[in-house]
Amino acid sequence: MSTAQQDELWRGFPRTALEFEEQFASEEACRAYWIEVRWNGQVTCQRCGGGKVWPLRGGRLYECAGCGHQTSLTAGSLLSGTRKPFKAWFRAIFEIGVHRHGISAKDLQRIMGFGSYKTAWTWLHKLRRAMVRPGREPLCAIVQLDEGFIGGKGSEKSMVLVGAEPGGRVRLAHAENNDQATLKRFAGAHVAETAQATTDGLASYNANSLGERRHEKVVQTPGQKQQKDALQHCHWAISNLKRWLLGTHHGAVSAKHLQAYLDEFAFRYNRSYSRILVTAVGFRRRLGAGDWRFRPRARRRT
């Protein structure tokens, strides 16, 4: 099945609670949908690619008639290792996508009926990781670069580096500081070499950190910013991020896991024109992307 066909299939993902209950009324319906997305409706052996397989364990495992290898429906996917039913995972994806500003772990716990907050939190973080598309295109054309601070007071605040295309996409990264080496890593990861970078007067933005990229350094007074802010889109992104963290997550985001929340915010910010569709399509693209068993991660360097 081509990417276009898979995207079209995910466009049929429910957008309302009524549609969800009608389309995924049973575990069998969810399993059939999963097989349609991953294997175009026919499970194939992961070892030899053979199509002659038969179901085991209620249809969650398939054994190949040719080589005897057993293929799990979730192996190598976002749901690798899970013991929960497909319907529960589909419902979680639906809840994350249908809410304009996302959903907190506490709300997901209540909706899904989880016995512990930790389970809901783990599910959310696992699904957040699926929102980062491998090989995504870097910011291009004109890119504004700036820094902001999130949470806490004084030295307890966390620094966030921001890259923003005017009227387009954003990239966010949690950073220990804004020195030259850190900015160089951020630019290298998120800004195309052909882009023009617009920054404030911070000395760390220079030829060493920005490389061959064209650089416009703009130093403005508060009055000039009120007239025309050269980094307006960065400032809008940071302002919206703070409201989102406070409104959806009540500000309860630790520095250790901040990057995961930044990734979710950027995913939603960049796709604000459509919620459930792009969320579902985003997850579709990660179904077969490596081993997705959840492992808590150390804070990513920018």
Order of alpha helices (4+ residues) and beta strands (2+ residues): alpha-alpha-alpha-beta-beta-beta-alpha-alpha-alpha-beta-beta-beta-alpha-beta-alpha-beta-alpha-alpha-alpha-alpha
